[in-house]
């Protein structure tokens, strides 16, 4: 019953009606009490504070030898103004020192009067006019003194009329509540029926869909939210039917994916026979699945070990087939009676090559840093152990330490640059650049270093080179690196020529020297990180084997290429080709 929507709607509306009537009734009853209290207070204030004739009359009456009766006569004369009705509201004259009853409009009530807080205030010589909604009466006590004695004028309202009005109002509210409850129950049943009937239809249709029938549709009889829900349900049923068709299509796609995925997949039944093998697995294993069993393809792990596994546990191993390195993952599939073993093959030949390259790279880095670190440590220990060493030797040792530190700094800086290129963190900032002033600036900057070795440096422009779109700082770095290598590896008194010319779609910067050259078998490895033709000479010249790698990376990221041609013992030519913007290529 409590889970029935009819009952919940009826209960909600009944509770709503009861809550509203309770709030309204409380507000009205409280308003009646407040109104009666305010009416008494305003009337007493207007009489005792603003009515000067009345106040004067009371003072004159208190001068009379029989002051209490004289005051009572004045109060009787102003009974209408005070609202005295001898039923609900009465006046009394009390002794000003003890608060005892002397005379009044109703002797029977006066004889039973208690000394109230307002009377106590009046005995103290002040007007007692404290009010409270919760009290059973409303009163005011005003002290009056004269030669005839001191008295207290006491007005008391028993709140009988307010109570009767509240009782009558409560009965009206109660009758309204009963009538409202009857109407709310009736309306709630009608409303719940309007809401639940379409919902019941939705439940029936949902059950039909759960059983696989997507053709049933709901009848829509309204344009409200229920009607919108019915239309939405119909749309959902149509969409669900379409989705089921799409699922079948996706299943077909998965079948296609199984056929054309790059990872190999091979399935075996409980009899250890191949049931499925995609083309990738056939290529990796170089076989056809017909008539093959598990033992024909894999030696380890043993089938018995795989049968003990519980999904999703798996076994991983590596195998070698036809010069390929293959990672093999095997896991049980299906139930014990109908399942088998699934094998997934992943060709990691290239990954193995990359791992080998990475290990070689780490070894090279360690070797390159170990040498300068060893030198720094040796010279530093010598300086520490020989405090009396002469100044010239000390400066020589410190110069060596500084040089080795600079060398390590260059290696780390070059490694950081290459790392940024590898991870795409180093972004080029291409701008339209005049190539002639850039090349002349670099040649002039390197000329002083060349003159130290008595080299002759020339630069020739076959024609005015066009503007190119490049990162100016990076291209300067490339040219500087090539010229620096030419200066280092050319015997003193050599010649270094820079020639700039245009080729189809490119501008070519050719840097040629007549230095020691490069052996033919070493040309293929130039550009590999840390590779140097003559390691001893390169280290003596301060090279790390990274500069050419960085230069090639920068040129290729500009869309160009870097080519090296050399004859051992005669010299080397480096060709830097950078693309010309299409609008400038002619």
Secondary structure, DSSP 8 states (H G I E B T S, - for coil): -TT-HHHHHHHHHHHHHHHHHHHHHHHHHHHHHHHHHHHHHHHHHIIIII-HHHHHHHHHHHHSTTHHHHHHHHHHHTHHHHT--SSSEEEEEEETTT--EEEES-HHHHTT----HHHHHHHTTS-B----TTSS-EEEEEEEEETTEEEEEEEEE--HHHHHHHHHHHHHHHHHHHHHHHHHHHHHHHHHHHHHHHHHHHHHHHHHHHTT----------SSHHHHHHHHHHHHHHHHHHHHHHHHHHHHHHHHHHHH-SSEEEEEETTSBEEEE-HHHHHHHTS--TT-BHHHH--SS-HHHHHT--TT--EEEEEEETTEEEEEEEEEES-TTT-EEEEEEEE-HHHHHHHHHHHHHHHHHHHHHHHHHHHHHHHHHHHHH-TT--HHHHHHHHHHHHHHHHHHHHHHHHHHHHHHHHTT------EEEEHHHHHHHHHHHHHHHHHHTT-EEEEEESS---EEEE-HHHHHHHHHHHHHHHHHTS-TT-EEEEEEEEETTEEEEEEEE-SS---HHHHTTTTSTT--SSHHHHHHTT--S-HHHHHHHHHHHTT-EEEEEEETTTEEEEEEEEE--TTT--
